[in-house]
Amino acid sequence: MATHKSARKRARQSEKQRARNRHVRSGLRSALKQARAAVGEGDAEKLPAALRQAESALRRASSKGVIPRKRASRLVSRLVKSAAR
């Protein structure tokens, strides 16, 4: 454990950030799972909403620094491409 004041503060901040990142990443995984399931089923009703939600989650995660921006763009591109088939 940290012994001086600034290191203790940094440890507190890191813990909060870790919890925030885990929450965002968990929501992102759920949205991607739903979108991939909708693509797999070929459900025309669920698909647009699922894609919109997944893209939103990806963009939000990248803007918060949870995942890199290029990874988010790549995943969105692959999702839309698979939905178009």
LOMAR-346659 format. One record per residue (C-alpha): residue in three letters; z, x, y. Coordinates in Angstrom, 2 decimals, always signed. Layout:
N
<pt><r>ALA</r><up>Z</up><east>X</east><north>Y</north></pt>
...
***
This chain:
85
<pt><r>MET</r><up>+0.00</up><east>+0.00</east><north>+0.00</north></pt>
<pt><r>ALA</r><up>-0.64</up><east>+1.10</east><north>+3.57</north></pt>
<pt><r>THR</r><up>+2.26</up><east>+2.78</east><north>+5.33</north></pt>
<pt><r>HIS</r><up>+1.43</up><east>+2.92</east><north>+9.03</north></pt>
<pt><r>LYS</r><up>+0.93</up><east>-0.02</east><north>+11.34</north></pt>
<pt><r>SER</r><up>-2.84</up><east>+0.14</east><north>+11.83</north></pt>
<pt><r>ALA</r><up>-3.45</up><east>+0.56</east><north>+8.11</north></pt>
<pt><r>ARG</r><up>-1.28</up><east>-2.49</east><north>+7.35</north></pt>
<pt><r>LYS</r><up>-3.25</up><east>-4.51</east><north>+9.90</north></pt>
<pt><r>ARG</r><up>-6.53</up><east>-3.32</east><north>+8.40</north></pt>
<pt><r>ALA</r><up>-5.33</up><east>-4.35</east><north>+4.93</north></pt>
<pt><r>ARG</r><up>-4.50</up><east>-7.84</east><north>+6.23</north></pt>
<pt><r>GLN</r><up>-7.91</up><east>-8.15</east><north>+7.88</north></pt>
<pt><r>SER</r><up>-9.68</up><east>-6.96</east><north>+4.73</north></pt>
<pt><r>GLU</r><up>-7.85</up><east>-9.52</east><north>+2.62</north></pt>
<pt><r>LYS</r><up>-8.87</up><east>-12.36</east><north>+4.95</north></pt>
<pt><r>GLN</r><up>-12.48</up><east>-11.17</east><north>+5.02</north></pt>
<pt><r>ARG</r><up>-12.55</up><east>-10.88</east><north>+1.23</north></pt>
<pt><r>ALA</r><up>-11.35</up><east>-14.46</east><north>+0.85</north></pt>
<pt><r>ARG</r><up>-13.95</up><east>-15.67</east><north>+3.36</north></pt>
<pt><r>ASN</r><up>-16.74</up><east>-13.76</east><north>+1.61</north></pt>
<pt><r>ARG</r><up>-15.71</up><east>-15.12</east><north>-1.80</north></pt>
<pt><r>HIS</r><up>-15.78</up><east>-18.68</east><north>-0.47</north></pt>
<pt><r>VAL</r><up>-19.25</up><east>-18.27</east><north>+1.04</north></pt>
<pt><r>ARG</r><up>-20.62</up><east>-16.50</east><north>-2.04</north></pt>
<pt><r>SER</r><up>-19.24</up><east>-19.18</east><north>-4.35</north></pt>
<pt><r>GLY</r><up>-20.91</up><east>-21.95</east><north>-2.34</north></pt>
<pt><r>LEU</r><up>-24.13</up><east>-19.95</east><north>-2.32</north></pt>
<pt><r>ARG</r><up>-24.13</up><east>-19.59</east><north>-6.11</north></pt>
<pt><r>SER</r><up>-23.53</up><east>-23.32</east><north>-6.54</north></pt>
<pt><r>ALA</r><up>-26.40</up><east>-24.22</east><north>-4.20</north></pt>
<pt><r>LEU</r><up>-28.76</up><east>-21.82</east><north>-5.98</north></pt>
<pt><r>LYS</r><up>-27.75</up><east>-23.19</east><north>-9.37</north></pt>
<pt><r>GLN</r><up>-28.46</up><east>-26.77</east><north>-8.24</north></pt>
<pt><r>ALA</r><up>-31.82</up><east>-25.79</east><north>-6.73</north></pt>
<pt><r>ARG</r><up>-32.89</up><east>-23.94</east><north>-9.87</north></pt>
<pt><r>ALA</r><up>-31.85</up><east>-26.90</east><north>-12.00</north></pt>
<pt><r>ALA</r><up>-33.89</up><east>-29.27</east><north>-9.82</north></pt>
<pt><r>VAL</r><up>-36.91</up><east>-26.96</east><north>-10.11</north></pt>
<pt><r>GLY</r><up>-36.46</up><east>-26.77</east><north>-13.89</north></pt>
<pt><r>GLU</r><up>-36.23</up><east>-30.54</east><north>-14.25</north></pt>
<pt><r>GLY</r><up>-39.17</up><east>-31.10</east><north>-11.92</north></pt>
<pt><r>ASP</r><up>-37.26</up><east>-33.92</east><north>-10.22</north></pt>
<pt><r>ALA</r><up>-39.29</up><east>-34.84</east><north>-7.12</north></pt>
<pt><r>GLU</r><up>-36.38</up><east>-36.73</east><north>-5.53</north></pt>
<pt><r>LYS</r><up>-33.69</up><east>-34.04</east><north>-5.88</north></pt>
<pt><r>LEU</r><up>-35.93</up><east>-31.04</east><north>-5.25</north></pt>
<pt><r>PRO</r><up>-36.43</up><east>-31.15</east><north>-1.44</north></pt>
<pt><r>ALA</r><up>-32.73</up><east>-31.72</east><north>-0.75</north></pt>
<pt><r>ALA</r><up>-31.67</up><east>-29.01</east><north>-3.22</north></pt>
<pt><r>LEU</r><up>-34.13</up><east>-26.51</east><north>-1.74</north></pt>
<pt><r>ARG</r><up>-33.00</up><east>-27.30</east><north>+1.79</north></pt>
<pt><r>GLN</r><up>-29.35</up><east>-26.87</east><north>+0.82</north></pt>
<pt><r>ALA</r><up>-30.02</up><east>-23.60</east><north>-1.02</north></pt>
<pt><r>GLU</r><up>-32.02</up><east>-22.15</east><north>+1.87</north></pt>
<pt><r>SER</r><up>-29.30</up><east>-23.15</east><north>+4.30</north></pt>
<pt><r>ALA</r><up>-26.62</up><east>-21.51</east><north>+2.14</north></pt>
<pt><r>LEU</r><up>-28.69</up><east>-18.33</east><north>+1.81</north></pt>
<pt><r>ARG</r><up>-29.35</up><east>-18.07</east><north>+5.55</north></pt>
<pt><r>ARG</r><up>-25.69</up><east>-18.75</east><north>+6.34</north></pt>
<pt><r>ALA</r><up>-24.50</up><east>-16.10</east><north>+3.87</north></pt>
<pt><r>SER</r><up>-26.91</up><east>-13.53</east><north>+5.30</north></pt>
<pt><r>SER</r><up>-25.91</up><east>-14.29</east><north>+8.89</north></pt>
<pt><r>LYS</r><up>-22.26</up><east>-13.78</east><north>+7.94</north></pt>
<pt><r>GLY</r><up>-23.07</up><east>-10.46</east><north>+6.28</north></pt>
<pt><r>VAL</r><up>-22.12</up><east>-11.60</east><north>+2.78</north></pt>
<pt><r>ILE</r><up>-25.59</up><east>-10.72</east><north>+1.46</north></pt>
<pt><r>PRO</r><up>-28.35</up><east>-8.66</east><north>+3.07</north></pt>
<pt><r>ARG</r><up>-30.97</up><east>-10.54</east><north>+5.12</north></pt>
<pt><r>LYS</r><up>-33.88</up><east>-9.28</east><north>+3.05</north></pt>
<pt><r>ARG</r><up>-32.23</up><east>-10.46</east><north>-0.16</north></pt>
<pt><r>ALA</r><up>-31.80</up><east>-13.92</east><north>+1.33</north></pt>
<pt><r>SER</r><up>-35.45</up><east>-14.01</east><north>+2.39</north></pt>
<pt><r>ARG</r><up>-36.57</up><east>-12.83</east><north>-1.04</north></pt>
<pt><r>LEU</r><up>-34.50</up><east>-15.46</east><north>-2.83</north></pt>
<pt><r>VAL</r><up>-35.77</up><east>-18.24</east><north>-0.53</north></pt>
<pt><r>SER</r><up>-39.34</up><east>-17.11</east><north>-1.11</north></pt>
<pt><r>ARG</r><up>-38.92</up><east>-17.08</east><north>-4.89</north></pt>
<pt><r>LEU</r><up>-37.27</up><east>-20.50</east><north>-4.90</north></pt>
<pt><r>VAL</r><up>-40.03</up><east>-22.11</east><north>-2.83</north></pt>
<pt><r>LYS</r><up>-42.69</up><east>-20.39</east><north>-4.90</north></pt>
<pt><r>SER</r><up>-41.17</up><east>-21.65</east><north>-8.16</north></pt>
<pt><r>ALA</r><up>-40.86</up><east>-25.17</east><north>-6.72</north></pt>
<pt><r>ALA</r><up>-44.55</up><east>-25.20</east><north>-5.77</north></pt>
<pt><r>ARG</r><up>-45.62</up><east>-24.66</east><north>-9.39</north></pt>
***
